[in-house]
């Protein structure tokens, strides 16, 4: 992936899609969340905390920006 993929910034409250980038293993979310849409809740170091619903429950996913895309 390009260098700019790791430099992306997502504002709090923005909608993002989780798309797992297999060439980057750090900060990779579980593959079951690939293609899911969630909301950015906070920034934690280089990663972002994303809340999404999974079966009626709110899950907290911690993923680096290489694995996230803006909706």
SVG drawing of the C-alpha trace seen along z (x, -y; Angstrom):
<svg xmlns="http://www.w3.org/2000/svg" viewBox="-30 -15 35 29">
<polyline fill="none" stroke="black" stroke-width="0.4" points="0.0,0.0 1.1,-3.6 2.7,-5.5 -0.3,-7.8 -2.5,-4.9 -0.7,-4.8 -0.9,-8.6 -4.7,-8.9 -6.7,-10.7 -10.3,-10.0 -12.3,-12.5 -14.2,-11.3 -17.8,-10.3 -17.0,-9.5 -18.2,-6.3 -15.5,-3.9 -15.4,-0.6 -13.1,2.1 -11.1,3.6 -8.3,5.8 -5.0,5.1 -3.2,8.5 0.3,7.0 0.2,5.1 -0.2,7.4 0.1,4.8 -3.2,3.5 -5.2,5.9 -8.8,6.6 -10.2,10.0 -11.2,11.1 -14.9,11.6 -15.2,7.8 -14.0,7.3 -16.5,5.2 -18.3,4.0 -19.2,0.3 -18.6,-1.3 -18.1,-4.7 -14.8,-6.1 -15.0,-6.7 -11.4,-7.6 -7.8,-7.5 -5.5,-5.3 -1.8,-5.8 -1.6,-5.1 -4.8,-3.1 -8.5,-4.0 -11.2,-2.6 -14.3,-1.7 -17.7,-0.7 -19.9,1.5 -22.9,3.7 -22.6,7.5 -25.7,9.5 -27.3,6.7 -24.2,6.0 -21.8,3.1 -18.2,4.4 -15.1,2.3 -12.5,2.9 -9.0,1.4 -7.5,1.1 -4.7,-0.9 -5.6,-3.3 -4.3,-0.9 -7.3,1.3 -9.9,-1.5 -11.6,-3.4 -13.9,-6.4 -17.5,-5.7"/>
</svg>
